[in-house]
Amino acid sequence: MENKKIINEDIKETAFTFGIISFVFLILQPVIAIFLSAIGIYRGINEANKLYITMNACVFITSVYLIMSMLLR
């Protein structure tokens, strides 16, 4: 019986740790996407490639929307 309690506590601690890690990545993912899409927009302007600019602008706008929706809850 004691083994089950120890295992259950280990599972709870592991789930809590993974929850914190996934929460951090959930917040960092749009921030990283903003930086990468800004670099992509810059490359698209330098190469005069409209597809690069459009693609990265969509990612940029979506990432900003995700961050704003998280902050305004």
Sine and cosine of phi, psi and omega as CSV:
sin_phi,cos_phi,sin_psi,cos_psi,sin_omega,cos_omega
0.00,0.00,-0.63,0.78,-0.01,-1.00
-0.93,0.38,-0.56,0.83,0.04,-1.00
-0.87,0.49,-0.65,0.76,0.01,-1.00
-0.90,0.44,-0.63,0.77,0.03,-1.00
-0.90,0.43,-0.67,0.74,0.01,-1.00
-0.90,0.44,-0.69,0.72,0.01,-1.00
-0.90,0.43,-0.68,0.73,0.01,-1.00
-0.89,0.46,-0.63,0.77,0.03,-1.00
-0.92,0.38,-0.62,0.78,0.06,-1.00
-0.89,0.45,-0.65,0.76,0.01,-1.00
-0.91,0.42,-0.64,0.76,0.02,-1.00
-0.90,0.43,-0.67,0.74,0.02,-1.00
-0.91,0.41,-0.66,0.75,0.01,-1.00
-0.90,0.43,-0.69,0.73,0.02,-1.00
-0.89,0.45,-0.63,0.77,0.02,-1.00
-0.90,0.43,-0.68,0.74,0.02,-1.00
-0.89,0.46,-0.73,0.68,0.02,-1.00
-0.90,0.44,-0.55,0.83,0.05,-1.00
-0.90,0.44,-0.68,0.73,0.03,-1.00
-0.91,0.42,-0.70,0.72,0.00,-1.00
-0.88,0.47,-0.70,0.71,-0.01,-1.00
-0.92,0.38,-0.55,0.83,0.04,-1.00
-0.91,0.41,-0.67,0.75,0.03,-1.00
-0.89,0.45,-0.70,0.72,0.02,-1.00
-0.92,0.39,-0.54,0.84,0.04,-1.00
-0.89,0.46,-0.61,0.79,0.02,-1.00
-0.98,0.22,-0.64,0.77,-0.07,-1.00
-0.96,0.27,-0.48,0.88,-0.10,-1.00
-0.86,0.51,-0.75,0.66,0.03,-1.00
-0.91,0.41,-0.54,0.84,0.01,-1.00
-0.91,0.41,-0.70,0.71,0.05,-1.00
-0.90,0.44,-0.65,0.76,0.00,-1.00
-0.89,0.45,-0.58,0.81,0.03,-1.00
-0.89,0.45,-0.73,0.68,-0.01,-1.00
-0.90,0.44,-0.69,0.72,-0.01,-1.00
-0.92,0.40,-0.63,0.78,0.01,-1.00
-0.95,0.32,-0.53,0.85,0.08,-1.00
-0.90,0.43,-0.65,0.76,0.08,-1.00
-0.89,0.45,-0.65,0.76,0.02,-1.00
-0.90,0.43,-0.64,0.77,0.05,-1.00
-0.90,0.44,-0.68,0.73,0.03,-1.00
-0.87,0.50,-0.70,0.72,0.04,-1.00
-0.90,0.44,-0.63,0.78,0.01,-1.00
-0.90,0.43,-0.61,0.79,0.04,-1.00
-0.93,0.37,-0.68,0.74,0.00,-1.00
-0.90,0.43,-0.61,0.79,-0.03,-1.00
-1.00,-0.03,-0.01,1.00,-0.04,-1.00
0.81,0.58,0.70,0.71,-0.01,-1.00
-0.95,-0.30,0.95,-0.32,-0.07,-1.00
-0.93,0.38,-0.51,0.86,0.00,-1.00
-0.91,0.41,-0.69,0.72,0.06,-1.00
-0.85,0.53,-0.73,0.68,-0.05,-1.00
-0.90,0.44,-0.73,0.69,-0.03,-1.00
-0.90,0.43,-0.73,0.69,-0.01,-1.00
-0.86,0.51,-0.77,0.64,-0.06,-1.00
-0.95,0.31,-0.50,0.87,0.07,-1.00
-0.92,0.40,-0.62,0.79,0.05,-1.00
-0.90,0.43,-0.68,0.73,0.04,-1.00
-0.90,0.44,-0.66,0.75,-0.01,-1.00
-0.88,0.47,-0.75,0.66,-0.03,-1.00
-0.90,0.43,-0.67,0.74,0.01,-1.00
-0.90,0.44,-0.65,0.76,0.00,-1.00
-0.92,0.39,-0.66,0.75,0.05,-1.00
-0.89,0.46,-0.66,0.75,0.04,-1.00
-0.88,0.48,-0.68,0.73,0.01,-1.00
-0.89,0.47,-0.69,0.72,0.00,-1.00
-0.91,0.41,-0.69,0.72,-0.01,-1.00
-0.91,0.42,-0.62,0.78,0.01,-1.00
-0.93,0.37,-0.53,0.85,0.06,-1.00
-0.95,0.32,-0.62,0.78,-0.05,-1.00
-0.97,0.26,-0.50,0.86,-0.10,-0.99
-1.00,-0.04,0.15,0.99,0.03,-1.00
-0.95,0.32,0.00,0.00,0.00,0.00
